[in-house]
Amino acid sequence: MKHLFSLALLLGLAAAGCQDQPSSGNNTPDTPPKIECSQASDKVGRVLADLVTARRNIYSYDSLCRRHWDGIAPIESYTIRAVDLLAAMGMPPNLADSAMCRFKHVRVYLGFQDKVGFKLYIVPVTGACLQDKNPDKWLAGRDVILNKEANPIIAPIDSAAIAETDRYVLDLNAPCPKTCPIEPSVKADK
């Protein structure tokens, strides 16, 4: 893994492609079961969504929220720090400032597609800084769109240099029930 983008992609692919399965080993309650889920040969292309479709689904989500929560501005996206992704994956947080992480933040967008349901899109972010405790001092940064090989395009999103058909985001949509945890630890009690 060379970049934060790779780390985020692996996180998304793990959520999309791996289901918990019983392990034959003896595990303590704090040790996750061992499963075989090699991602080295998996292709990122299977989770690419063209930017036009993603924007349409993000707009649909926004419209859906506005219809159901009158007067409350919908949350369209979240910016996530590299240190948080690394912590969630059990990796050393100091990697966030290393050269291994080309991008220090990612942004996830919420979308909705008829007959499919809710969508989750992810892109690397450049120029963001969420360091200060005061959110008024945070810098949102710019989204980095991907090409058809899932490589970042470091150019303005609406640049004439980018072909209309060569702009993608990662579509990390893997909803339950197939990817639900066996014993949810984060889900709220009803």
Stockholm file with secondary structure:
# STOCKHOLM 1.0

chainA/1-190         MKHLFSLALLLGLAAAGCQDQPSSGNNTPDTPPKIECSQASDKVGRVLADLVTARRNIYSYDSLCRRHWDGIAPIESYTIRAVDLLAAMGMPPNLADSAMCRFKHVRVYLGFQDKVGFKLYIVPVTGACLQDKNPDKWLAGRDVILNKEANPIIAPIDSAAIAETDRYVLDLNAPCPKTCPIEPSVKADK
#=GR chainA/1-190 SS CCSHHHHHHHHHHHHHHCCCCCCSSCCCTTSCCCCCCCCTTCCGGGGEEEHHHHHHHHHHHHHHHHHHSTTSCCCCEEEEEHHHHHHHTTCCGGGGGSTTCSCSEEEEEEEEETTTEEEEEEEEEESCBCCSSSGGGCBCCEECEECTTSCEECSCTTCTTSCTTSCEEEECCCCTTTTCCSSCSSSCCC
#=GC SS_cons         CCSHHHHHHHHHHHHHHCCCCCCSSCCCTTSCCCCCCCCTTCCGGGGEEEHHHHHHHHHHHHHHHHHHSTTSCCCCEEEEEHHHHHHHTTCCGGGGGSTTCSCSEEEEEEEEETTTEEEEEEEEEESCBCCSSSGGGCBCCEECEECTTSCEECSCTTCTTSCTTSCEEEECCCCTTTTCCSSCSSSCCC
//
